[in-house]
C-alpha cells in the first residue's frame, strides 16, 4: 500500500499535467495578481518594461515596452515562435515615436521662435503618423480567438 504523501504527490503531479495540457490547447490569458499567464508563458511587469517568460524552458523570451506588445508576442509565440522579431521591432518603433512626440511637445511649449515651433510641430505630426502605422501593424497580430 502506498503512503499518503506518495499518493498525494502523484495526484498533484497528475493534476499539474492536466492543467498544462488544457493551457496548451486553450491559451487564454489568465490574470493572477501582477502576472498574466498565456499557455506556458508568463508576462510580468518589471520596472519600465514587460517581460515574457517561458516557464517550460525557464528562460526569458523577450522584454517589451508596452503591455499590449507583450500580450501579442506571447499569444503569437505559442503558434509561431519566429514572429518575435517583427513584434519587437514594432514595439520599439512605437516606443521611439512616443518618446519623440514627448520631446517635440516639450520643445513646442518652451520655444519662443515661431519658425522652430513650426518645424517641431511638423516633426511631431510625422512621428504621430509613424507611431499610428506601427500600432496598426501590431494590431494585425492582436487576435485572441
Secondary structure, DSSP 8 states (H G I E B T S, - for coil): ---HHHHHHHHHHHHHHHHHHHHHHS--EEEETTEEEETTEEEEEETTEEEEEETTTTEEEEEESSHHHHHHHHHHHHH-GGGHHHHHHHHHHHHHHHHHHHHHHHHHHH---HHHHHHHHHHHHHHHHHHHHHHHHHHHH----
